[in-house]
Amino acid sequence: MTRDQRLTMADAALDRAAALARDAEVSARHTDSQHRAEPLAAVAAVWVGIARTHAALADTTEA
């Protein structure tokens, strides 16, 4: 995988993390879906980790 591909993957992972974080926030604000907030936030954190990993690998990959 090239550096640009890794950075694209990191960007996509951050987009997914942001969407999940927004969903977690919305769920936390509504009493009927508060039970979903914590799992959504946890999955968002996993996607942040994936983004960090891709970014770190991009730094070690040639263009």
All heavy atoms as TSV, in Angstrom:
chain	resi	resn	atom	element	x	y	z
A	1	MET	N	N	0.853	-1.172	0.000
A	1	MET	CA	C	0.000	0.000	0.000
A	1	MET	C	C	0.902	1.239	0.000
A	1	MET	O	O	1.869	1.292	0.742
A	1	MET	CB	C	-0.897	-0.037	1.241
A	1	MET	CG	C	-2.148	0.774	1.114
A	1	MET	SD	S	-3.248	0.598	2.541
A	1	MET	CE	C	-4.257	-0.749	1.983
A	2	THR	N	N	0.543	2.222	-0.800
A	2	THR	CA	C	1.351	3.436	-0.880
A	2	THR	C	C	1.016	4.383	0.271
A	2	THR	O	O	0.006	4.204	0.967
A	2	THR	CB	C	1.119	4.178	-2.207
A	2	THR	OG1	O	-0.224	4.691	-2.223
A	2	THR	CG2	C	1.346	3.277	-3.413
A	3	ARG	N	N	1.846	5.403	0.419
A	3	ARG	CA	C	1.622	6.402	1.463
A	3	ARG	C	C	0.266	7.086	1.260
A	3	ARG	O	O	-0.500	7.276	2.206
A	3	ARG	CB	C	2.757	7.425	1.434
A	3	ARG	CG	C	2.649	8.485	2.502
A	3	ARG	CD	C	3.851	9.436	2.442
A	3	ARG	NE	N	3.875	10.298	3.576
A	3	ARG	CZ	C	3.152	11.425	3.690
A	3	ARG	NH1	N	2.349	11.780	2.703
A	3	ARG	NH2	N	3.228	12.161	4.779
A	4	ASP	N	N	-0.022	7.463	0.018
A	4	ASP	CA	C	-1.292	8.133	-0.263
A	4	ASP	C	C	-2.488	7.234	0.038
A	4	ASP	O	O	-3.505	7.700	0.559
A	4	ASP	CB	C	-1.343	8.599	-1.715
A	4	ASP	CG	C	-0.452	9.804	-1.967
A	4	ASP	OD1	O	-0.090	10.496	-0.994
A	4	ASP	OD2	O	-0.130	10.061	-3.148
A	5	GLN	N	N	-2.362	5.964	-0.267
A	5	GLN	CA	C	-3.440	5.029	0.054
A	5	GLN	C	C	-3.634	4.910	1.556
A	5	GLN	O	O	-4.771	4.866	2.042
A	5	GLN	CB	C	-3.145	3.651	-0.546
A	5	GLN	CG	C	-3.268	3.599	-2.052
A	5	GLN	CD	C	-2.773	2.298	-2.622
A	5	GLN	OE1	O	-1.766	1.745	-2.172
A	5	GLN	NE2	N	-3.469	1.794	-3.633
A	6	ARG	N	N	-2.527	4.865	2.301
A	6	ARG	CA	C	-2.623	4.805	3.769
A	6	ARG	C	C	-3.306	6.051	4.314
A	6	ARG	O	O	-4.144	5.976	5.211
A	6	ARG	CB	C	-1.235	4.671	4.400
A	6	ARG	CG	C	-0.599	3.350	4.223
A	6	ARG	CD	C	-1.186	2.350	5.182
A	6	ARG	NE	N	-0.495	1.074	5.024
A	6	ARG	CZ	C	-0.972	-0.051	5.463
A	6	ARG	NH1	N	-2.095	-0.089	6.123
A	6	ARG	NH2	N	-0.315	-1.170	5.277
A	7	LEU	N	N	-2.943	7.214	3.776
A	7	LEU	CA	C	-3.554	8.460	4.247
A	7	LEU	C	C	-5.033	8.520	3.881
A	7	LEU	O	O	-5.848	9.026	4.667
A	7	LEU	CB	C	-2.796	9.660	3.692
A	7	LEU	CG	C	-1.383	9.830	4.247
A	7	LEU	CD1	C	-0.672	10.985	3.537
A	7	LEU	CD2	C	-1.400	10.054	5.754
A	8	THR	N	N	-5.381	7.987	2.732
A	8	THR	CA	C	-6.794	7.919	2.346
A	8	THR	C	C	-7.562	7.010	3.302
A	8	THR	O	O	-8.684	7.333	3.719
A	8	THR	CB	C	-6.935	7.419	0.895
A	8	THR	OG1	O	-6.276	8.349	0.030
A	8	THR	CG2	C	-8.383	7.266	0.486
A	9	MET	N	N	-6.950	5.886	3.656
A	9	MET	CA	C	-7.580	4.971	4.609
A	9	MET	C	C	-7.731	5.633	5.984
A	9	MET	O	O	-8.760	5.471	6.653
A	9	MET	CB	C	-6.768	3.687	4.738
A	9	MET	CG	C	-6.700	2.866	3.458
A	9	MET	SD	S	-8.275	2.158	2.992
A	9	MET	CE	C	-8.407	0.867	4.199
A	10	ALA	N	N	-6.714	6.384	6.396
A	10	ALA	CA	C	-6.786	7.089	7.681
A	10	ALA	C	C	-7.925	8.101	7.659
A	10	ALA	O	O	-8.687	8.219	8.628
A	10	ALA	CB	C	-5.463	7.776	7.987
A	11	ASP	N	N	-8.055	8.825	6.557
A	11	ASP	CA	C	-9.116	9.821	6.431
A	11	ASP	C	C	-10.495	9.167	6.479
A	11	ASP	O	O	-11.408	9.656	7.157
A	11	ASP	CB	C	-8.929	10.603	5.133
A	11	ASP	CG	C	-9.855	11.794	5.034
A	11	ASP	OD1	O	-9.924	12.578	6.012
A	11	ASP	OD2	O	-10.514	11.945	3.989
A	12	ALA	N	N	-10.638	8.049	5.794
A	12	ALA	CA	C	-11.919	7.334	5.807
A	12	ALA	C	C	-12.245	6.826	7.208
A	12	ALA	O	O	-13.405	6.888	7.647
A	12	ALA	CB	C	-11.876	6.171	4.812
A	13	ALA	N	N	-11.241	6.345	7.923
A	13	ALA	CA	C	-11.466	5.868	9.287
A	13	ALA	C	C	-11.880	7.019	10.207
A	13	ALA	O	O	-12.753	6.851	11.065
A	13	ALA	CB	C	-10.211	5.182	9.824
A	14	LEU	N	N	-11.274	8.184	10.007
A	14	LEU	CA	C	-11.671	9.344	10.820
A	14	LEU	C	C	-13.095	9.786	10.506
A	14	LEU	O	O	-13.840	10.184	11.413
A	14	LEU	CB	C	-10.702	10.510	10.595
A	14	LEU	CG	C	-9.386	10.412	11.328
A	14	LEU	CD1	C	-8.499	11.602	10.964
A	14	LEU	CD2	C	-9.588	10.343	12.824
A	15	ASP	N	N	-13.480	9.705	9.245
A	15	ASP	CA	C	-14.860	10.033	8.881
A	15	ASP	C	C	-15.835	9.099	9.582
A	15	ASP	O	O	-16.866	9.525	10.110
A	15	ASP	CB	C	-15.060	9.942	7.367
A	15	ASP	CG	C	-14.389	11.067	6.605
A	15	ASP	OD1	O	-14.018	12.088	7.227
A	15	ASP	OD2	O	-14.231	10.917	5.370
A	16	ARG	N	N	-15.502	7.813	9.602
A	16	ARG	CA	C	-16.370	6.841	10.266
A	16	ARG	C	C	-16.419	7.107	11.772
A	16	ARG	O	O	-17.484	7.038	12.392
A	16	ARG	CB	C	-15.880	5.425	9.991
A	16	ARG	CG	C	-16.684	4.430	10.760
A	16	ARG	CD	C	-17.120	3.189	10.162
A	16	ARG	NE	N	-17.348	3.095	8.757
A	16	ARG	CZ	C	-17.353	1.927	8.125
A	16	ARG	NH1	N	-17.111	0.825	8.783
A	16	ARG	NH2	N	-17.609	1.866	6.843
A	17	ALA	N	N	-15.266	7.412	12.369
A	17	ALA	CA	C	-15.218	7.707	13.802
A	17	ALA	C	C	-16.066	8.923	14.133
A	17	ALA	O	O	-16.807	8.924	15.125
A	17	ALA	CB	C	-13.770	7.922	14.248
A	18	ALA	N	N	-15.973	9.945	13.304
A	18	ALA	CA	C	-16.752	11.164	13.547
A	18	ALA	C	C	-18.250	10.892	13.455
A	18	ALA	O	O	-19.030	11.380	14.288
A	18	ALA	CB	C	-16.343	12.253	12.555
A	19	ALA	N	N	-18.652	10.112	12.470
A	19	ALA	CA	C	-20.073	9.784	12.328
A	19	ALA	C	C	-20.576	8.992	13.536
A	19	ALA	O	O	-21.669	9.261	14.057
A	19	ALA	CB	C	-20.301	8.997	11.041
A	20	LEU	N	N	-19.780	8.044	13.978
A	20	LEU	CA	C	-20.175	7.252	15.151
A	20	LEU	C	C	-20.218	8.109	16.410
A	20	LEU	O	O	-21.101	7.935	17.262
A	20	LEU	CB	C	-19.222	6.074	15.333
A	20	LEU	CG	C	-19.399	4.944	14.313
A	20	LEU	CD1	C	-18.175	4.055	14.285
A	20	LEU	CD2	C	-20.647	4.146	14.624
A	21	ALA	N	N	-19.284	9.035	16.543
A	21	ALA	CA	C	-19.287	9.933	17.705
A	21	ALA	C	C	-20.536	10.817	17.694
A	21	ALA	O	O	-21.148	11.044	18.746
A	21	ALA	CB	C	-18.024	10.781	17.714
A	22	ARG	N	N	-20.915	11.294	16.510
A	22	ARG	CA	C	-22.155	12.084	16.415
A	22	ARG	C	C	-23.359	11.232	16.807
A	22	ARG	O	O	-24.249	11.692	17.542
A	22	ARG	CB	C	-22.329	12.636	14.999
A	22	ARG	CG	C	-21.466	13.837	14.691
A	22	ARG	CD	C	-21.839	14.493	13.363
A	22	ARG	NE	N	-21.641	13.596	12.220
A	22	ARG	CZ	C	-20.498	13.464	11.569
A	22	ARG	NH1	N	-19.432	14.149	11.938
A	22	ARG	NH2	N	-20.419	12.643	10.533
A	23	ASP	N	N	-23.396	9.998	16.324
A	23	ASP	CA	C	-24.497	9.101	16.692
A	23	ASP	C	C	-24.532	8.851	18.197
A	23	ASP	O	O	-25.603	8.804	18.803
A	23	ASP	CB	C	-24.376	7.767	15.959
A	23	ASP	CG	C	-24.638	7.880	14.465
A	23	ASP	OD1	O	-25.165	8.924	14.020
A	23	ASP	OD2	O	-24.309	6.914	13.748
A	24	ALA	N	N	-23.353	8.699	18.798
A	24	ALA	CA	C	-23.282	8.492	20.247
A	24	ALA	C	C	-23.817	9.710	20.989
A	24	ALA	O	O	-24.554	9.568	21.976
A	24	ALA	CB	C	-21.844	8.207	20.673
A	25	GLU	N	N	-23.461	10.880	20.509
A	25	GLU	CA	C	-23.942	12.108	21.161
A	25	GLU	C	C	-25.465	12.231	21.060
A	25	GLU	O	O	-26.138	12.550	22.044
A	25	GLU	CB	C	-23.280	13.329	20.531
A	25	GLU	CG	C	-23.677	14.622	21.198
A	25	GLU	CD	C	-22.997	15.835	20.605
A	25	GLU	OE1	O	-22.273	15.702	19.603
A	25	GLU	OE2	O	-23.203	16.930	21.156
A	26	VAL	N	N	-25.995	11.959	19.894
A	26	VAL	CA	C	-27.453	12.017	19.715
A	26	VAL	C	C	-28.131	10.989	20.615
A	26	VAL	O	O	-29.136	11.295	21.271
A	26	VAL	CB	C	-27.824	11.794	18.229
A	26	VAL	CG1	C	-29.318	11.574	18.065
A	26	VAL	CG2	C	-27.361	12.969	17.385
A	27	SER	N	N	-27.586	9.798	20.661
A	27	SER	CA	C	-28.168	8.754	21.508
A	27	SER	C	C	-28.130	9.143	22.981
A	27	SER	O	O	-29.073	8.877	23.723
A	27	SER	CB	C	-27.420	7.430	21.311
A	27	SER	OG	O	-27.652	6.927	20.024
A	28	ALA	N	N	-27.058	9.776	23.406
A	28	ALA	CA	C	-26.925	10.173	24.809
A	28	ALA	C	C	-27.960	11.223	25.205
A	28	ALA	O	O	-28.360	11.295	26.362
A	28	ALA	CB	C	-25.520	10.700	25.070
A	29	ARG	N	N	-28.392	12.003	24.239
A	29	ARG	CA	C	-29.355	13.084	24.534
A	29	ARG	C	C	-30.806	12.605	24.597
A	29	ARG	O	O	-31.663	13.327	25.061
A	29	ARG	CB	C	-29.235	14.186	23.489
A	29	ARG	CG	C	-27.939	14.931	23.561
A	29	ARG	CD	C	-27.815	15.893	22.399
A	29	ARG	NE	N	-26.486	16.436	22.342
A	29	ARG	CZ	C	-26.166	17.658	22.705
A	29	ARG	NH1	N	-27.082	18.466	23.175
A	29	ARG	NH2	N	-24.926	18.078	22.603
A	30	HIS	N	N	-31.079	11.414	24.101
A	30	HIS	CA	C	-32.446	10.904	24.070
A	30	HIS	C	C	-32.578	9.721	25.028
A	30	HIS	O	O	-31.849	8.738	24.913
A	30	HIS	CB	C	-32.811	10.464	22.653
A	30	HIS	CG	C	-32.880	11.597	21.690
A	30	HIS	ND1	N	-31.765	12.210	21.184
A	30	HIS	CD2	C	-33.946	12.246	21.160
A	30	HIS	CE1	C	-32.114	13.180	20.366
A	30	HIS	NE2	N	-33.437	13.231	20.337
A	31	THR	N	N	-33.519	9.834	25.935
A	31	THR	CA	C	-33.667	8.808	26.962
A	31	THR	C	C	-33.983	7.433	26.392
A	31	THR	O	O	-33.575	6.429	26.955
A	31	THR	CB	C	-34.746	9.203	27.984
A	31	THR	OG1	O	-35.966	9.449	27.296
A	31	THR	CG2	C	-34.335	10.430	28.764
A	32	ASP	N	N	-34.676	7.389	25.267
A	32	ASP	CA	C	-35.040	6.087	24.707
A	32	ASP	C	C	-33.877	5.388	23.995
A	32	ASP	O	O	-33.969	4.206	23.685
A	32	ASP	CB	C	-36.239	6.208	23.769
A	32	ASP	CG	C	-35.971	7.119	22.583
A	32	ASP	OD1	O	-35.134	8.035	22.712
A	32	ASP	OD2	O	-36.612	6.911	21.539
A	33	SER	N	N	-32.786	6.101	23.764
A	33	SER	CA	C	-31.648	5.463	23.087
A	33	SER	C	C	-30.326	5.669	23.831
A	33	SER	O	O	-29.260	5.422	23.265
A	33	SER	CB	C	-31.531	5.990	21.655
A	33	SER	OG	O	-31.286	7.375	21.655
A	34	GLN	N	N	-30.397	6.059	25.096
A	34	GLN	CA	C	-29.168	6.285	25.860
A	34	GLN	C	C	-28.330	5.024	25.990
A	34	GLN	O	O	-27.109	5.102	26.080
A	34	GLN	CB	C	-29.493	6.855	27.245
A	34	GLN	CG	C	-29.853	8.310	27.193
A	34	GLN	CD	C	-30.172	8.868	28.565
A	34	GLN	OE1	O	-30.443	8.120	29.495
A	34	GLN	NE2	N	-30.155	10.186	28.679
A	35	HIS	N	N	-28.967	3.874	25.953
A	35	HIS	CA	C	-28.235	2.612	26.082
A	35	HIS	C	C	-27.290	2.369	24.895
A	35	HIS	O	O	-26.370	1.570	24.988
A	35	HIS	CB	C	-29.216	1.443	26.217
A	35	HIS	CG	C	-30.058	1.224	25.000
A	35	HIS	ND1	N	-31.158	2.017	24.710
A	35	HIS	CD2	C	-29.947	0.345	23.984
A	35	HIS	CE1	C	-31.690	1.616	23.568
A	35	HIS	NE2	N	-30.972	0.599	23.107
A	36	ARG	N	N	-27.489	3.081	23.801
A	36	ARG	CA	C	-26.638	2.922	22.614
A	36	ARG	C	C	-25.415	3.834	22.648
A	36	ARG	O	O	-24.454	3.607	21.906
A	36	ARG	CB	C	-27.450	3.244	21.360
A	36	ARG	CG	C	-28.593	2.299	21.108
A	36	ARG	CD	C	-29.354	2.657	19.853
A	36	ARG	NE	N	-28.428	2.748	18.725
A	36	ARG	CZ	C	-28.589	3.577	17.704
A	36	ARG	NH1	N	-29.623	4.378	17.651
A	36	ARG	NH2	N	-27.706	3.595	16.722
A	37	ALA	N	N	-25.426	4.856	23.478
A	37	ALA	CA	C	-24.373	5.871	23.456
A	37	ALA	C	C	-22.988	5.300	23.765
A	37	ALA	O	O	-22.025	5.557	23.032
A	37	ALA	CB	C	-24.703	7.004	24.421
A	38	GLU	N	N	-22.882	4.532	24.819
A	38	GLU	CA	C	-21.570	4.006	25.216
A	38	GLU	C	C	-20.973	3.053	24.181
A	38	GLU	O	O	-19.798	3.196	23.819
A	38	GLU	CB	C	-21.655	3.338	26.590
A	38	GLU	CG	C	-20.297	2.954	27.130
A	38	GLU	CD	C	-20.388	2.389	28.548
A	38	GLU	OE1	O	-21.437	2.504	29.191
A	38	GLU	OE2	O	-19.381	1.828	28.989
A	39	PRO	N	N	-21.753	2.082	23.672
A	39	PRO	CA	C	-21.177	1.216	22.642
A	39	PRO	C	C	-20.776	1.979	21.374
A	39	PRO	O	O	-19.745	1.682	20.764
A	39	PRO	CB	C	-22.290	0.213	22.339
A	39	PRO	CG	C	-23.188	0.241	23.520
A	39	PRO	CD	C	-23.074	1.617	24.091
A	40	LEU	N	N	-21.575	2.957	20.980
A	40	LEU	CA	C	-21.228	3.751	19.797
A	40	LEU	C	C	-19.930	4.531	20.022
A	40	LEU	O	O	-19.079	4.610	19.125
A	40	LEU	CB	C	-22.366	4.711	19.443
A	40	LEU	CG	C	-23.588	4.076	18.790
A	40	LEU	CD1	C	-24.753	5.064	18.767
A	40	LEU	CD2	C	-23.258	3.595	17.389
A	41	ALA	N	N	-19.784	5.091	21.204
A	41	ALA	CA	C	-18.556	5.830	21.523
A	41	ALA	C	C	-17.346	4.892	21.531
A	41	ALA	O	O	-16.262	5.264	21.059
A	41	ALA	CB	C	-18.696	6.534	22.865
A	42	ALA	N	N	-17.531	3.696	22.017
A	42	ALA	CA	C	-16.432	2.723	22.048
A	42	ALA	C	C	-16.005	2.337	20.631
A	42	ALA	O	O	-14.809	2.252	20.329
A	42	ALA	CB	C	-16.843	1.489	22.835
A	43	VAL	N	N	-16.963	2.125	19.764
A	43	VAL	CA	C	-16.632	1.785	18.383
A	43	VAL	C	C	-15.968	2.963	17.682
A	43	VAL	O	O	-15.032	2.791	16.894
A	43	VAL	CB	C	-17.891	1.304	17.622
A	43	VAL	CG1	C	-17.597	1.082	16.152
A	43	VAL	CG2	C	-18.431	0.033	18.245
A	44	ALA	N	N	-16.413	4.173	17.981
A	44	ALA	CA	C	-15.767	5.368	17.422
A	44	ALA	C	C	-14.299	5.416	17.836
A	44	ALA	O	O	-13.421	5.736	17.020
A	44	ALA	CB	C	-16.499	6.629	17.869
A	45	ALA	N	N	-14.029	5.077	19.085
A	45	ALA	CA	C	-12.646	5.075	19.570
A	45	ALA	C	C	-11.801	4.034	18.835
A	45	ALA	O	O	-10.624	4.276	18.542
A	45	ALA	CB	C	-12.620	4.819	21.071
A	46	VAL	N	N	-12.401	2.905	18.512
A	46	VAL	CA	C	-11.679	1.886	17.748
A	46	VAL	C	C	-11.307	2.441	16.374
A	46	VAL	O	O	-10.173	2.272	15.906
A	46	VAL	CB	C	-12.519	0.594	17.608
A	46	VAL	CG1	C	-11.901	-0.358	16.594
A	46	VAL	CG2	C	-12.677	-0.077	18.957
A	47	TRP	N	N	-12.233	3.134	15.732
A	47	TRP	CA	C	-11.951	3.710	14.413
A	47	TRP	C	C	-10.883	4.797	14.495
A	47	TRP	O	O	-10.085	4.956	13.556
A	47	TRP	CB	C	-13.230	4.212	13.755
A	47	TRP	CG	C	-13.976	3.079	13.120
A	47	TRP	CD1	C	-15.083	2.446	13.605
A	47	TRP	CD2	C	-13.640	2.411	11.902
A	47	TRP	NE1	N	-15.444	1.429	12.757
A	47	TRP	CE2	C	-14.580	1.391	11.700
A	47	TRP	CE3	C	-12.629	2.581	10.959
A	47	TRP	CZ2	C	-14.540	0.543	10.594
A	47	TRP	CZ3	C	-12.595	1.743	9.850
A	47	TRP	CH2	C	-13.535	0.744	9.687
A	48	VAL	N	N	-10.833	5.534	15.581
A	48	VAL	CA	C	-9.754	6.509	15.766
A	48	VAL	C	C	-8.411	5.777	15.820
A	48	VAL	O	O	-7.427	6.212	15.215
A	48	VAL	CB	C	-9.977	7.363	17.032
A	48	VAL	CG1	C	-8.744	8.176	17.371
A	48	VAL	CG2	C	-11.174	8.286	16.832
A	49	GLY	N	N	-8.374	4.663	16.528
A	49	GLY	CA	C	-7.150	3.862	16.590
A	49	GLY	C	C	-6.731	3.347	15.223
A	49	GLY	O	O	-5.540	3.338	14.883
A	50	ILE	N	N	-7.703	2.934	14.426
A	50	ILE	CA	C	-7.408	2.474	13.072
A	50	ILE	C	C	-6.829	3.620	12.244
A	50	ILE	O	O	-5.852	3.434	11.507
A	50	ILE	CB	C	-8.676	1.874	12.426
A	50	ILE	CG1	C	-9.059	0.577	13.130
A	50	ILE	CG2	C	-8.478	1.659	10.924
A	50	ILE	CD1	C	-10.435	0.053	12.767
A	51	ALA	N	N	-7.405	4.800	12.385
A	51	ALA	CA	C	-6.895	5.965	11.656
A	51	ALA	C	C	-5.465	6.282	12.068
A	51	ALA	O	O	-4.606	6.551	11.213
A	51	ALA	CB	C	-7.794	7.178	11.906
A	52	ARG	N	N	-5.196	6.237	13.354
A	52	ARG	CA	C	-3.832	6.492	13.839
A	52	ARG	C	C	-2.847	5.468	13.286
A	52	ARG	O	O	-1.718	5.805	12.927
A	52	ARG	CB	C	-3.800	6.462	15.362
A	52	ARG	CG	C	-4.386	7.664	16.010
A	52	ARG	CD	C	-4.259	7.567	17.512
A	52	ARG	NE	N	-4.855	8.725	18.148
A	52	ARG	CZ	C	-5.397	8.722	19.343
A	52	ARG	NH1	N	-5.405	7.606	20.068
A	52	ARG	NH2	N	-5.917	9.809	19.847
A	53	THR	N	N	-3.277	4.228	13.235
A	53	THR	CA	C	-2.401	3.178	12.718
A	53	THR	C	C	-2.083	3.417	11.245
A	53	THR	O	O	-0.922	3.328	10.830
A	53	THR	CB	C	-3.053	1.794	12.904
A	53	THR	OG1	O	-3.291	1.595	14.297
A	53	THR	CG2	C	-2.182	0.686	12.353
A	54	HIS	N	N	-3.089	3.731	10.461
A	54	HIS	CA	C	-2.847	4.014	9.043
A	54	HIS	C	C	-1.922	5.224	8.874
A	54	HIS	O	O	-1.026	5.211	8.026
A	54	HIS	CB	C	-4.156	4.248	8.298
A	54	HIS	CG	C	-4.843	2.987	7.897
A	54	HIS	ND1	N	-4.310	2.086	7.007
A	54	HIS	CD2	C	-6.038	2.468	8.265
A	54	HIS	CE1	C	-5.147	1.073	6.838
A	54	HIS	NE2	N	-6.198	1.275	7.599
A	55	ALA	N	N	-2.141	6.254	9.677
A	55	ALA	CA	C	-1.288	7.443	9.586
A	55	ALA	C	C	0.152	7.117	9.966
A	55	ALA	O	O	1.100	7.573	9.315
A	55	ALA	CB	C	-1.837	8.557	10.468
A	56	ALA	N	N	0.325	6.319	10.999
A	56	ALA	CA	C	1.677	5.934	11.413
A	56	ALA	C	C	2.359	5.095	10.343
A	56	ALA	O	O	3.552	5.278	10.059
A	56	ALA	CB	C	1.616	5.170	12.732
A	57	LEU	N	N	1.615	4.186	9.749
A	57	LEU	CA	C	2.170	3.371	8.664
A	57	LEU	C	C	2.500	4.213	7.439
A	57	LEU	O	O	3.476	3.937	6.729
A	57	LEU	CB	C	1.218	2.232	8.300
A	57	LEU	CG	C	1.101	1.125	9.331
A	57	LEU	CD1	C	-0.061	0.205	8.971
A	57	LEU	CD2	C	2.388	0.354	9.452
A	58	ALA	N	N	1.715	5.248	7.202
A	58	ALA	CA	C	1.984	6.140	6.069
A	58	ALA	C	C	3.336	6.812	6.233
A	58	ALA	O	O	4.045	7.054	5.252
A	58	ALA	CB	C	0.879	7.181	5.931
A	59	ASP	N	N	3.699	7.115	7.478
A	59	ASP	CA	C	4.983	7.764	7.737
A	59	ASP	C	C	6.169	6.846	7.446
A	59	ASP	O	O	7.300	7.316	7.282
A	59	ASP	CB	C	5.071	8.248	9.191
A	59	ASP	CG	C	4.258	9.510	9.416
A	59	ASP	OD1	O	3.891	10.171	8.426
A	59	ASP	OD2	O	3.996	9.828	10.584
A	60	THR	N	N	5.921	5.550	7.392
A	60	THR	CA	C	7.014	4.605	7.139
A	60	THR	C	C	6.960	4.043	5.723
A	60	THR	O	O	7.765	3.178	5.377
A	60	THR	CB	C	6.955	3.426	8.137
A	60	THR	OG1	O	5.739	2.708	7.936
A	60	THR	CG2	C	7.029	3.924	9.573
A	61	THR	N	N	6.006	4.525	4.923
A	61	THR	CA	C	5.808	4.006	3.582
A	61	THR	C	C	6.266	5.028	2.549
A	61	THR	O	O	6.028	6.219	2.697
A	61	THR	CB	C	4.318	3.693	3.346
A	61	THR	OG1	O	3.857	2.836	4.379
A	61	THR	CG2	C	4.080	3.037	2.006
A	62	GLU	N	N	6.904	4.553	1.514
A	62	GLU	CA	C	7.331	5.436	0.436
A	62	GLU	C	C	6.142	5.833	-0.423
A	62	GLU	O	O	5.158	5.087	-0.519
A	62	GLU	CB	C	8.376	4.752	-0.420
A	62	GLU	CG	C	9.686	4.480	0.318
A	62	GLU	CD	C	10.719	3.849	-0.582
A	62	GLU	OE1	O	10.651	4.047	-1.801
A	62	GLU	OE2	O	11.598	3.182	-0.031
A	63	ALA	N	N	6.235	6.988	-1.038
A	63	ALA	CA	C	5.158	7.479	-1.914
A	63	ALA	C	C	4.999	6.534	-3.061
A	63	ALA	O	O	4.045	6.112	-3.497
A	63	ALA	CB	C	5.481	8.874	-2.415
